[in-house]
Amino acid sequence: MIRCLRSCLDQMLSSNHSPLQIFVHIPKTGGTSFKRSCIYKNFRPESIFNYRGLKHFCLTSLNNYEFVDGHLNYGIHNLTRRRCEYFTLLRNPIDQAISYYFFIRQCNSPTYKHPKLKEALNYSLVDFTKMNSNMQVRAVAGYSNFYFPGRHGQNLLRLAERRLTEQYKFFGILDNYNSFCKQWSLTYNKPYDLIRDTSKKTMNRPRINDLSSLELEQLTEIQQLDISLYRTASNTLSNSF
């Protein structure tokens, strides 16, 4: 604990003024393609911090890093004095739920099994999504490990919308992936190549139109917070052009 506090204090006293880029990489939203298109070609491996949890983040000096890589949530800027800039990619919430579920089910080989594999194999798409609902709102707001039912869910949605539009440097949606990469390039004055990474592509998955009307209705109800956030993001981007 003392070591952790000391490391945090060292970070808070850091005089490094360059912004630390924090990409809120939500599973199955195109993040791997984005990093191959923009990040890995511009930053040396030693300047990319591989996020492995808050304790790891807290114990590491960030002075020599330029980009934070990993599945993380909004809020880790509170642990460093470095100026941080957030950006993220969002995806149609029904499509994201389908892709996430079937991707986990395919991660079942002798060399790698997804941590949620047993859960995905034992539950239907609808039931699995209930247990992993509204991942985009949670990550954007910074509360992915908590469940907020009813009116509290609406409070979380409003927080996510406010943070996305006011506290993120920029954001994009997967349907306009090219525009997102271009925005990153313009923001940081760095080149990019449009790459669609297929190494983590979800295979043998149904499309939205393949779902039964009941499944679609249930998923729409479960993902209502993410759907609202995605609509806000899409409208904001449309109005900016």
C-alpha positions as CSV (number, residue, x, y, z in Angstrom):
1,M,0.0,0.0,0.0
2,I,2.8,2.4,0.9
3,R,4.6,1.6,-2.3
4,C,1.4,2.2,-4.3
5,L,0.8,5.6,-2.6
6,R,4.4,6.6,-3.2
7,S,4.2,5.8,-6.9
8,C,0.9,7.7,-7.2
9,L,2.5,10.7,-5.5
10,D,5.5,10.5,-7.9
11,Q,3.1,10.6,-10.8
12,M,1.2,13.5,-9.4
13,L,4.5,15.5,-9.1
14,S,5.4,14.7,-12.7
15,S,6.2,17.7,-14.8
16,N,5.7,15.9,-18.2
17,H,3.3,18.2,-20.1
18,S,2.6,16.0,-23.2
19,P,-0.9,14.5,-23.2
20,L,-1.2,10.9,-22.4
21,Q,-3.6,9.4,-24.9
22,I,-6.2,7.1,-23.3
23,F,-8.3,5.0,-25.7
24,V,-11.3,3.6,-24.0
25,H,-11.3,0.3,-25.9
26,I,-14.7,-1.4,-25.5
27,P,-14.7,-5.0,-26.6
28,K,-15.9,-5.6,-30.2
29,T,-16.1,-2.0,-31.3
30,G,-13.2,-2.0,-33.8
31,G,-10.5,-1.0,-31.3
32,T,-7.9,-3.5,-32.6
33,S,-8.3,-2.2,-36.2
34,F,-7.9,1.3,-34.9
35,K,-4.7,0.6,-33.0
36,R,-3.2,-1.1,-36.1
37,S,-4.2,1.8,-38.3
38,C,-3.0,4.6,-36.1
39,I,-1.2,3.7,-32.9
40,Y,1.3,0.9,-33.6
41,K,2.7,2.7,-36.7
42,N,3.4,5.9,-34.8
43,F,4.5,4.9,-31.3
44,R,7.4,2.8,-30.2
45,P,6.4,-0.3,-28.2
46,E,8.2,1.0,-25.1
47,S,6.0,4.2,-25.2
48,I,2.8,2.2,-25.1
49,F,1.5,1.4,-21.6
50,N,-0.2,-2.0,-21.5
51,Y,-3.0,-1.6,-19.0
52,R,-3.5,-4.6,-16.7
53,G,-5.6,-3.1,-13.9
54,L,-5.6,-0.2,-11.5
55,K,-2.9,-1.6,-9.2
56,H,-0.5,-2.0,-12.1
57,F,-1.4,1.5,-13.4
58,C,-0.9,3.0,-9.9
59,L,2.5,1.3,-9.4
60,T,4.0,2.4,-12.8
61,S,5.6,5.7,-13.6
62,L,3.9,7.1,-16.7
63,N,6.5,9.7,-17.6
64,N,7.8,7.9,-20.6
65,Y,4.5,6.6,-22.0
66,E,2.4,8.2,-24.8
67,F,-0.5,5.9,-25.2
68,V,-2.5,3.6,-22.8
69,D,-3.5,0.3,-24.4
70,G,-6.1,-2.1,-23.0
71,H,-9.7,-2.6,-22.1
72,L,-10.2,0.2,-19.5
73,N,-12.8,2.7,-18.4
74,Y,-12.9,6.5,-18.1
75,G,-11.4,7.7,-14.8
76,I,-7.8,6.6,-14.6
77,H,-6.6,10.1,-15.2
78,N,-7.4,10.7,-11.5
79,L,-4.3,8.6,-10.7
80,T,-1.8,10.8,-12.6
81,R,-0.7,14.4,-12.9
82,R,-0.2,13.9,-16.6
83,R,-2.6,15.7,-18.9
84,C,-4.8,13.0,-20.3
85,E,-7.0,12.9,-23.4
86,Y,-9.7,10.3,-23.9
87,F,-11.2,9.1,-27.1
88,T,-13.3,6.0,-27.9
89,L,-15.2,4.1,-30.6
90,L,-18.9,3.1,-30.2
91,R,-20.8,0.4,-32.1
92,N,-24.5,-0.4,-32.7
93,P,-25.3,-2.0,-29.3
94,I,-27.2,-5.0,-30.6
95,D,-24.5,-5.8,-33.1
96,Q,-21.8,-5.3,-30.4
97,A,-23.7,-7.7,-28.1
98,I,-24.0,-10.4,-30.8
99,S,-20.3,-10.0,-31.8
100,Y,-19.1,-10.1,-28.2
101,Y,-21.1,-13.3,-27.3
102,F,-20.1,-15.3,-30.3
103,F,-16.5,-14.1,-30.2
104,I,-16.1,-15.4,-26.7
105,R,-17.6,-18.8,-27.7
106,Q,-15.1,-19.1,-30.5
107,C,-12.2,-18.4,-28.1
108,N,-12.0,-22.1,-27.1
109,S,-8.7,-23.6,-28.1
110,P,-6.1,-25.7,-26.3
111,T,-3.9,-22.6,-26.2
112,Y,-6.4,-20.0,-25.2
113,K,-9.8,-19.9,-23.5
114,H,-11.6,-16.6,-22.9
115,P,-12.2,-15.8,-19.2
116,K,-15.9,-15.7,-19.9
117,L,-16.0,-18.8,-22.1
118,K,-17.9,-21.0,-19.6
119,E,-20.5,-18.3,-19.1
120,A,-21.0,-17.8,-22.8
121,L,-21.3,-21.6,-23.4
122,N,-23.8,-22.1,-20.6
123,Y,-26.1,-19.2,-21.4
124,S,-28.1,-18.0,-24.4
125,L,-27.2,-14.8,-26.2
126,V,-30.1,-13.0,-24.4
127,D,-29.2,-14.3,-21.0
128,F,-25.5,-13.7,-21.4
129,T,-26.2,-10.1,-22.5
130,K,-28.3,-9.5,-19.4
131,M,-25.2,-10.3,-17.4
132,N,-22.9,-8.1,-19.5
133,S,-25.3,-5.3,-20.5
134,N,-24.7,-1.8,-21.6
135,M,-20.9,-2.2,-21.7
136,Q,-20.5,1.0,-23.7
137,V,-22.3,3.3,-21.2
138,R,-20.4,1.7,-18.3
139,A,-17.0,2.2,-19.9
140,V,-17.6,5.7,-21.1
141,A,-19.0,6.8,-17.7
142,G,-16.4,4.9,-15.8
143,Y,-18.6,2.5,-13.8
144,S,-18.3,-0.8,-15.7
145,N,-18.2,-3.0,-12.6
146,F,-21.5,-1.9,-11.1
147,Y,-25.1,-2.5,-12.0
148,F,-27.5,0.4,-12.0
149,P,-31.1,-0.6,-12.3
150,G,-34.1,1.7,-13.0
151,R,-33.7,5.4,-12.5
152,H,-30.0,4.8,-11.5
153,G,-29.4,3.5,-14.9
154,Q,-30.8,6.7,-16.4
155,N,-28.4,8.7,-14.1
156,L,-25.5,6.6,-15.4
157,L,-26.6,7.2,-19.0
158,R,-26.7,11.0,-18.5
159,L,-23.3,10.8,-16.9
160,A,-21.9,8.9,-19.9
161,E,-23.5,11.3,-22.4
162,R,-22.1,14.3,-20.5
163,R,-18.6,12.8,-20.3
164,L,-18.6,11.7,-23.9
165,T,-19.6,15.1,-25.3
166,E,-17.8,17.3,-22.8
167,Q,-14.8,15.4,-21.4
168,Y,-13.6,13.2,-24.3
169,K,-11.3,14.7,-26.8
170,F,-13.3,13.1,-29.6
171,F,-15.2,10.0,-30.3
172,G,-16.5,8.0,-33.2
173,I,-18.8,5.2,-34.3
174,L,-17.7,2.0,-36.0
175,D,-20.0,2.7,-39.0
176,N,-17.8,5.7,-39.7
177,Y,-14.5,4.1,-38.8
178,N,-12.6,5.9,-41.6
179,S,-13.7,9.3,-40.2
180,F,-12.6,8.3,-36.7
181,C,-9.1,7.4,-37.9
182,K,-8.9,10.7,-39.8
183,Q,-10.0,12.6,-36.7
184,W,-7.2,11.0,-34.7
185,S,-4.7,11.8,-37.4
186,L,-5.8,15.5,-37.5
187,T,-5.9,15.8,-33.8
188,Y,-2.4,14.5,-33.2
189,N,-0.8,15.4,-36.5
190,K,0.3,11.9,-37.3
191,P,-0.2,9.7,-40.3
192,Y,-2.5,6.6,-40.5
193,D,-3.3,3.7,-42.7
194,L,-6.8,2.3,-42.9
195,I,-6.5,-1.3,-41.7
196,R,-9.3,-3.7,-40.9
197,D,-7.8,-6.2,-38.6
198,T,-9.3,-9.7,-39.0
199,S,-7.3,-11.6,-36.3
200,K,-10.1,-11.1,-33.8
201,K,-13.0,-11.2,-36.2
202,T,-16.1,-13.0,-34.9
203,M,-16.9,-15.9,-37.1
204,N,-20.1,-17.8,-37.6
205,R,-22.3,-15.2,-35.9
206,P,-25.8,-14.2,-36.8
207,R,-26.6,-10.8,-38.1
208,I,-29.2,-8.6,-36.5
209,N,-31.7,-9.6,-39.2
210,D,-31.2,-13.2,-38.4
211,L,-32.5,-12.8,-34.8
212,S,-36.0,-13.8,-34.0
213,S,-38.4,-10.9,-33.3
214,L,-38.5,-12.0,-29.6
215,E,-34.7,-12.0,-29.3
216,L,-34.4,-8.6,-30.9
217,E,-37.1,-7.2,-28.6
218,Q,-35.3,-8.6,-25.5
219,L,-31.9,-7.4,-26.6
220,T,-33.3,-3.9,-27.3
221,E,-34.8,-3.8,-23.8
222,I,-31.5,-5.0,-22.2
223,Q,-29.3,-2.7,-24.2
224,Q,-31.5,0.4,-23.9
225,L,-28.8,2.5,-22.1
226,D,-26.2,1.7,-24.8
227,I,-28.8,2.4,-27.5
228,S,-29.5,5.8,-26.1
229,L,-25.8,6.6,-25.8
230,Y,-25.2,5.4,-29.4
231,R,-28.0,7.6,-30.7
232,T,-26.6,10.6,-28.9
233,A,-23.2,10.0,-30.3
234,S,-24.5,9.5,-33.8
235,N,-26.6,12.6,-33.7
236,T,-23.8,14.7,-32.3
237,L,-21.4,13.5,-35.0
238,S,-24.0,14.2,-37.7
239,N,-24.6,17.7,-36.5
240,S,-20.9,18.5,-36.5
241,F,-20.6,18.2,-40.2
